[in-house]
Amino acid sequence: VQFGLESLELGTSIASLEEAQPGDFVQFWRHSGSGHSAIFVNWVWRKDEIVGLTYWSTQSSTHGIGYHTERIGPDGVKRDEVYVGRANWPGPKKP
């Protein structure tokens, strides 16, 4: 998602996970070997640590389009394989 947005000059990579905003694109990989691309909604925090993410997409667990939350950790999403990209404003340049 980051490469596609940047290489086509449609957006930018978000280097720090903490800078992700609702509506950003997120792509992640799980320890199970599977992955997913979705629309980022928010992080799940425990104290000062990101322990999960909520996203909006289509998947079998929601029987179509819906929200889903997954844990980040050994039994879920690989923290170092979460990629966030932000699309540029699609219309005319903002004043």
Secondary structure, DSSP 8 states (H G I E B T S, - for coil): -HHHHHHTTSEEEE-SGGG--TT-EEEEEETTS-EEEEEEEEEEEETTEEEEEEEEEEEGGGTEEEEEEEEBSTTSEEEEEEEEEEE---SS---
